[in-house]
């Protein structure tokens, strides 16, 4: 199945569960920041009708996937649990929501891939702990400050004019092209390249340690008399300054041509820089919170493939308009509502031999209530339903008794475990307190 150049309209957790492992080369995400605000696009804009709340409660967490997180990252789970006391219950819910998705992003990212998580100071320090645990602290590369200028409004503290972008890789072998995003020299530096060789190339004289050597008038003479102590630094070879971890890129003002009116829209220039630095032509760029599709448009403009996900239906119309008019390059993309099905795992039909193998592995116990049954009283079930990204592969099969299978329905296995745990707690209460 072809996943690329596709916009999925669904919960990105379900979409991530259905994508193949080691699929994408670069992930950029600009999720809500837990800013406790409601964002809405103005009437008359391209994005009119779109809105999202950036206020979090436990209702926003998919409890059906909690056991996967707690089982795989117990230390992170303990940290998140403490956030309720350190910060707030809303932050605890937000970090749980994000950790569930970051865990799946790590799986779908190639070993040579990179992830850029865009956030602000509200939760950046908490999110970094989650990324350190899931991606590994040694795979943290940079905390990038995106600086911009807007009207200064506060007289009570320093005006907040930057966002944070956390840059991680999946391993120590990753794509990075700093030469493609060199920063321009200042006017003063450009003036120092005031010599021209026989081929018309501009250069300056530098010492072997890279230092600029004083007065221009002495440089050429020094090159003749001490050729081993100096070298020519050519302007077209240097090209500019290697990128730093702070970027001055203008914020989109209300009159910007690319502006759609979508709340929290980011400029194409910002995504261009990230995509150029951490991907190559033909690579796959993935944005699980694509909103008004800036990442998709930027990837298309730079010759990359892309996958976008947004739960907001209006995102489809914005993407169609931007790819058709703004990008002017590409109209043939796919919009899908259902979660994809993984193709990197061998498909096995739920047949008798599969049931017998599962029965042996589970020692005859139902995987839900942990009661032992005869094989004829157990049913083959999907741990993660197909509608939520699961597939017909052995690792996604289990045996449940009829009662557990009915209780679980078309939901992930963690939902059943949660329901069973609540029943057990109620039973204990009745025994202890006689209720």
C-alpha positions as CSV (number, residue, x, y, z in Angstrom):
1,X,0.0,0.0,0.0
2,X,1.3,3.5,-0.9
3,X,1.2,5.7,2.2
4,X,2.8,8.9,0.7
5,X,1.2,12.1,-0.6
6,X,-1.8,11.3,1.6
7,X,-3.7,13.4,4.0
8,X,-5.4,11.3,6.7
9,X,-8.4,12.8,8.5
10,X,-8.5,11.0,11.8
11,X,-6.9,10.7,15.2
12,X,-3.2,10.6,14.5
13,X,-2.7,7.8,17.1
14,X,-4.8,5.5,15.0
15,X,-3.0,6.5,11.8
16,X,0.4,6.0,13.4
17,X,-0.5,2.5,14.5
18,X,-1.3,1.6,10.9
19,X,1.9,3.0,9.3
20,X,4.8,0.7,8.6
21,X,7.9,0.7,10.9
22,X,11.0,2.6,9.5
23,X,8.9,4.3,6.9
24,X,9.6,8.1,7.1
25,X,12.8,10.1,6.9
26,X,11.7,13.3,8.8
27,X,9.0,14.1,11.3
28,X,8.0,17.6,12.0
29,X,5.2,18.2,14.5
30,X,3.6,21.4,15.8
31,X,1.2,20.0,18.4
32,X,-1.0,22.1,20.7
33,X,1.2,23.6,23.5
34,X,-1.3,23.3,26.4
35,X,-1.6,27.1,26.4
36,X,-5.1,27.0,27.9
37,X,-6.6,28.9,24.9
38,X,-9.1,28.3,22.2
39,X,-7.9,29.1,18.7
40,X,-10.3,30.0,15.8
41,X,-9.7,31.1,12.3
42,X,-11.4,34.5,11.3
43,X,-14.5,34.6,9.1
44,X,-13.6,35.1,5.5
45,X,-10.2,33.5,5.6
46,X,-9.2,30.3,3.8
47,X,-9.4,28.4,7.1
48,X,-12.7,29.9,8.3
49,X,-14.6,27.3,10.4
50,X,-11.5,25.7,11.9
51,X,-10.7,25.8,15.6
52,X,-9.1,23.8,18.3
53,X,-9.0,24.0,22.1
54,X,-5.6,23.9,23.7
55,X,-6.9,23.0,27.1
56,X,-6.4,19.5,28.3
57,X,-8.2,17.0,30.6
58,X,-8.0,13.2,31.0
59,X,-10.9,12.9,28.5
60,X,-8.4,13.8,25.8
61,X,-6.2,10.8,26.7
62,X,-6.9,7.5,24.9
63,X,-7.0,5.2,27.8
64,X,-7.1,2.2,25.5
65,X,-3.4,2.7,24.7
66,X,-2.2,3.4,28.2
67,X,-0.9,0.0,29.0
68,X,1.4,0.1,26.0
69,X,3.0,3.2,27.5
70,X,3.2,2.0,31.0
71,X,4.6,-1.4,30.0
72,X,7.3,-0.1,27.7
73,X,8.3,3.1,29.6
74,X,7.7,2.6,33.3
75,X,10.1,5.4,34.3
76,X,8.5,7.9,32.0
77,X,5.1,6.8,33.4
78,X,6.2,7.6,36.9
79,X,7.5,11.0,35.8
80,X,4.3,11.9,34.1
81,X,2.3,10.8,37.2
82,X,4.3,13.3,39.3
83,X,3.5,16.1,36.9
84,X,0.0,16.2,38.3
85,X,1.4,17.4,41.6
86,X,4.3,19.5,40.2
87,X,2.3,21.4,37.6
88,X,-1.3,20.4,37.1
89,X,-3.6,17.6,36.1
90,X,-4.0,19.2,32.7
91,X,-0.3,19.0,32.0
92,X,-0.3,15.4,33.2
93,X,-3.0,14.6,30.6
94,X,-1.2,16.6,27.9
95,X,2.1,14.8,28.4
96,X,0.3,11.4,28.4
97,X,-1.4,12.3,25.2
98,X,1.9,13.3,23.6
99,X,4.0,10.4,24.9
100,X,1.5,7.9,23.4
101,X,2.1,9.5,20.0
102,X,5.8,10.1,20.3
103,X,6.3,6.4,21.0
104,X,4.6,5.5,17.7
105,X,6.6,8.2,15.8
106,X,9.8,6.6,17.0
107,X,8.7,3.3,15.5
108,X,7.7,4.7,12.1
109,X,10.9,6.8,11.8
110,X,13.8,5.4,9.8
111,X,17.1,4.7,11.7
112,X,18.6,7.6,9.7
113,X,15.7,9.9,10.4
114,X,15.1,13.0,12.5
115,X,12.3,14.5,14.5
116,X,11.6,18.2,15.1
117,X,9.1,18.9,17.8
118,X,7.8,22.5,17.8
119,X,6.7,23.8,21.2
120,X,6.9,26.8,23.5
121,X,8.1,27.3,27.0
122,X,4.8,26.1,28.5
123,X,5.7,22.4,28.1
124,X,9.0,22.2,26.2
125,X,11.0,21.1,29.3
126,X,8.4,18.4,30.1
127,X,8.3,17.2,26.5
128,X,12.1,17.0,26.4
129,X,12.1,14.4,29.3
130,X,9.6,12.3,27.3
131,X,11.8,12.6,24.2
132,X,14.9,11.7,26.2
133,X,13.3,8.5,27.4
134,X,11.7,7.4,24.1
135,X,14.5,8.5,21.6
136,X,17.4,8.3,24.0
137,X,19.1,11.3,25.7
138,X,22.2,10.7,23.5
139,X,20.1,11.3,20.4
140,X,19.2,14.8,21.4
141,X,20.9,17.2,19.0
142,X,19.6,20.7,19.6
143,X,17.2,23.0,21.3
144,X,16.5,25.5,18.5
145,X,15.1,28.9,19.3
146,X,12.9,30.3,16.5
147,X,13.0,34.0,17.0
148,X,10.5,36.5,15.5
149,X,9.3,40.1,16.0
150,X,5.8,41.1,16.9
151,X,4.4,44.0,18.8
152,X,5.7,44.1,22.4
153,X,2.8,44.1,24.8
154,X,4.1,43.3,28.3
155,X,5.7,45.6,30.8
156,X,5.7,43.0,33.6
157,X,8.3,40.6,32.1
158,X,10.5,40.2,29.0
159,X,8.3,39.9,25.9
160,X,8.1,36.3,24.7
161,X,9.2,36.3,21.1
162,X,10.5,32.8,20.4
163,X,9.4,29.2,20.2
164,X,11.3,26.1,20.9
165,X,12.0,23.3,18.4
166,X,13.5,20.1,19.9
167,X,15.7,18.3,17.4
168,X,16.2,14.5,17.9
169,X,17.5,11.7,15.7
170,X,16.8,8.0,15.9
171,X,20.5,7.1,15.9
172,X,24.0,8.6,15.4
173,X,23.8,8.0,11.7
174,X,21.3,10.6,10.4
175,X,20.8,12.9,7.4
176,X,22.1,16.5,8.1
177,X,22.8,19.0,5.3
178,X,24.1,22.2,7.0
179,X,25.6,23.4,3.7
180,X,22.0,23.7,2.3
181,X,20.9,26.2,5.0
182,X,24.0,28.4,5.4
183,X,23.3,31.8,6.9
184,X,24.2,34.9,4.9
185,X,27.4,36.8,5.7
186,X,27.1,40.3,7.1
187,X,28.0,43.2,4.9
188,X,31.2,43.7,6.8
189,X,32.3,40.1,6.3
190,X,31.4,40.3,2.5
191,X,33.7,43.3,2.2
192,X,36.7,41.3,3.4
193,X,36.5,39.1,0.3
194,X,38.1,41.9,-1.7
195,X,40.7,39.9,-3.7
196,X,39.9,38.3,-7.1
197,X,42.0,35.5,-8.6
198,X,42.7,34.9,-12.3
199,X,39.3,33.1,-12.7
200,X,37.3,35.9,-11.2
201,X,36.7,34.2,-7.9
202,X,36.6,36.4,-4.8
203,X,38.7,35.4,-1.7
204,X,40.2,36.6,1.5
205,X,43.4,35.6,3.3
206,X,43.2,33.6,6.5
207,X,45.8,32.1,8.9
208,X,46.0,28.3,9.2
209,X,43.9,28.5,12.3
210,X,41.1,30.1,10.3
211,X,41.7,33.6,11.8
212,X,41.2,36.7,9.6
213,X,44.6,38.4,9.1
214,X,44.6,42.2,9.8
215,X,45.2,44.8,7.2
216,X,44.1,43.8,3.7
217,X,47.2,45.5,2.1
218,X,49.5,43.1,3.8
219,X,47.7,39.9,2.9
220,X,48.8,39.2,-0.6
221,X,52.4,40.0,0.3
222,X,52.1,37.6,3.3
223,X,50.8,34.9,1.0
224,X,53.9,35.3,-1.2
225,X,56.4,35.3,1.6
226,X,54.7,32.8,3.9
227,X,52.6,30.4,1.8
228,X,52.6,27.8,4.6
229,X,51.1,30.1,7.2
230,X,48.1,31.4,5.3
231,X,45.4,30.2,2.8
232,X,42.8,31.6,0.5
233,X,39.2,31.5,1.8
234,X,37.0,31.6,-1.3
235,X,33.6,33.3,-1.0
236,X,31.8,30.8,-3.3
237,X,33.2,27.9,-1.4
238,X,32.4,29.2,2.1
239,X,29.0,30.3,0.9
240,X,27.9,31.5,4.4
241,X,27.9,30.8,8.1
242,X,27.2,27.3,9.4
243,X,23.7,27.3,10.9
244,X,23.3,28.2,14.6
245,X,20.7,27.0,17.0
246,X,18.7,30.3,16.9
247,X,16.8,31.3,13.7
248,X,15.5,34.7,12.9
249,X,12.6,34.0,10.6
250,X,9.7,36.5,10.4
251,X,6.4,35.5,11.9
252,X,3.5,35.5,9.4
253,X,1.7,38.9,9.6
254,X,-1.9,39.4,8.6
255,X,-1.0,40.6,5.1
256,X,1.3,37.7,4.3
257,X,0.4,36.1,0.9
258,X,0.7,32.5,2.3
259,X,-1.5,33.2,5.3
260,X,-4.7,31.1,5.4
261,X,-6.1,32.4,8.7
262,X,-5.4,29.1,10.4
263,X,-4.6,29.5,14.1
264,X,-0.9,29.1,14.9
265,X,0.1,28.8,11.2
266,X,3.9,28.6,10.7
267,X,5.8,30.2,7.8
268,X,7.0,28.1,4.8
269,X,10.5,29.5,5.3
270,X,10.7,27.7,8.7
271,X,9.7,24.4,7.2
272,X,11.9,24.9,4.2
273,X,14.9,25.2,6.5
274,X,14.1,22.0,8.5
275,X,13.3,19.9,5.4
276,X,16.5,21.0,3.5
277,X,18.7,20.3,6.5
278,X,17.3,16.9,7.5
279,X,16.1,15.2,4.3
280,X,17.0,14.7,0.7
281,X,15.2,14.7,-2.6
282,X,12.5,11.9,-2.7
283,X,12.5,11.4,1.1
284,X,9.3,11.1,3.1
285,X,8.3,13.9,5.4
286,X,5.6,13.3,8.0
287,X,3.5,15.8,10.0
288,X,1.0,14.2,12.4
289,X,-0.5,17.6,13.3
290,X,-0.5,19.1,9.9
291,X,-3.3,21.8,10.4
292,X,-3.2,24.0,7.4
293,X,-0.7,21.7,5.6
294,X,2.4,24.0,5.7
295,X,4.7,21.0,6.1
296,X,3.0,19.2,3.2
297,X,3.2,22.2,0.9
298,X,6.9,22.8,1.8
299,X,7.8,19.2,1.3
300,X,6.1,19.2,-2.1
301,X,7.9,22.4,-3.2
302,X,11.2,20.8,-2.3
303,X,10.7,17.5,-4.1
304,X,9.9,15.4,-1.1
305,X,7.0,12.9,-0.5
306,X,4.8,13.6,2.4
307,X,2.2,12.2,4.8
308,X,-0.1,14.5,6.8
309,X,-2.6,13.9,9.5
310,X,-5.2,16.2,11.0
311,X,-8.4,15.4,12.9
312,X,-10.0,18.6,11.5
313,X,-12.1,18.0,8.3
314,X,-11.5,21.6,7.1
315,X,-7.8,20.7,6.7
316,X,-8.6,18.9,3.5
317,X,-10.0,21.9,1.8
318,X,-7.1,24.1,2.9
319,X,-4.6,21.6,1.6
320,X,-6.4,21.3,-1.8
321,X,-6.3,25.1,-2.2
322,X,-2.7,25.5,-1.1
323,X,-1.3,22.7,-3.2
324,X,-3.3,23.8,-6.2
325,X,-2.7,27.5,-5.9
326,X,0.0,28.3,-3.4
327,X,2.4,25.5,-4.3
328,X,1.3,25.5,-7.9
329,X,2.9,22.1,-8.4
330,X,0.7,19.2,-7.4
331,X,-3.0,18.3,-7.3
332,X,-3.0,14.5,-7.3
333,X,-3.1,13.6,-3.6
334,X,-5.2,11.3,-1.6
335,X,-7.5,12.0,1.4
336,X,-8.4,9.0,3.6
337,X,-10.5,8.9,6.7
338,X,-9.8,5.3,7.8
339,X,-6.5,4.2,9.4
340,X,-4.0,2.5,7.1
341,X,-3.0,-1.1,7.4
342,X,0.6,-2.1,8.0
343,X,2.2,-4.1,5.1
344,X,5.5,-4.7,6.8
345,X,4.2,-7.7,8.8
346,X,3.2,-11.0,7.3
347,X,-0.5,-11.3,6.9
348,X,-1.9,-14.5,8.4
349,X,-5.6,-15.4,8.3
350,X,-7.2,-16.4,11.6
351,X,-7.4,-20.1,10.9
352,X,-7.4,-23.3,13.1
353,X,-3.6,-23.6,13.2
354,X,-3.3,-20.0,14.5
355,X,-5.9,-20.7,17.2
356,X,-4.1,-23.8,18.3
357,X,-0.7,-22.0,18.5
358,X,-2.3,-19.1,20.5
359,X,-4.0,-21.6,22.8
360,X,-0.7,-23.2,23.6
361,X,1.1,-19.8,24.1
362,X,-1.7,-18.6,26.4
363,X,-1.8,-21.9,28.3
364,X,-5.5,-22.1,27.6
365,X,-6.3,-18.8,29.4
366,X,-8.4,-16.0,28.1
367,X,-6.2,-13.0,27.5
368,X,-8.8,-10.7,29.2
369,X,-10.2,-12.2,32.3
370,X,-7.3,-14.7,32.7
371,X,-9.7,-17.6,33.2
372,X,-8.8,-21.0,31.7
373,X,-11.1,-22.5,29.0
374,X,-11.3,-25.3,26.6
375,X,-10.1,-24.2,23.1
376,X,-13.6,-24.4,21.7
377,X,-14.8,-21.7,24.2
378,X,-12.1,-19.2,23.1
379,X,-12.3,-16.8,20.1
380,X,-9.6,-15.3,17.9
381,X,-9.6,-11.5,18.3
382,X,-7.5,-8.5,17.1
383,X,-5.5,-6.8,19.9
384,X,-5.7,-3.6,17.9
385,X,-8.8,-3.5,15.7
386,X,-8.3,-2.9,12.0
387,X,-10.3,0.3,12.3
388,X,-7.6,1.6,14.7
389,X,-4.6,0.6,12.6
390,X,-4.3,-3.1,13.5
391,X,-3.9,-5.9,10.9
392,X,-4.1,-9.6,10.2
393,X,-0.7,-10.6,11.5
394,X,0.1,-13.1,14.3
395,X,1.4,-10.5,16.7
396,X,-2.0,-8.8,16.6
397,X,-4.0,-11.9,17.5
398,X,-5.1,-13.2,20.8
399,X,-7.7,-15.5,22.3
400,X,-10.6,-14.2,24.4
401,X,-13.6,-15.8,25.9
402,X,-17.0,-14.8,24.5
403,X,-17.7,-12.4,27.4
404,X,-14.4,-10.5,27.1
405,X,-14.7,-10.4,23.3
406,X,-18.1,-8.8,23.6
407,X,-17.0,-6.3,26.2
408,X,-14.0,-5.3,24.1
409,X,-15.9,-4.9,20.9
410,X,-14.2,-2.9,18.2
411,X,-11.7,-1.3,20.6
412,X,-8.0,-1.9,21.4
413,X,-7.1,-4.5,24.0
414,X,-6.1,-1.9,26.5
415,X,-9.7,-0.9,26.8
416,X,-10.7,-4.3,27.9
417,X,-7.9,-4.4,30.5
418,X,-9.0,-1.1,31.8
419,X,-12.6,-2.3,32.1
420,X,-11.5,-5.5,33.8
421,X,-9.3,-3.6,36.3
422,X,-12.2,-1.4,37.3
423,X,-14.4,-4.4,37.8
424,X,-11.7,-5.9,40.0
425,X,-11.4,-2.7,42.1
426,X,-15.2,-2.6,42.6
427,X,-15.2,-6.2,43.7
428,X,-12.4,-5.5,46.2
429,X,-14.4,-2.6,47.6
430,X,-17.4,-4.8,48.1
431,X,-15.3,-7.4,49.9
432,X,-13.4,-4.9,52.1
433,X,-16.2,-2.4,52.8
434,X,-19.2,-4.7,52.3
435,X,-20.7,-2.3,49.7
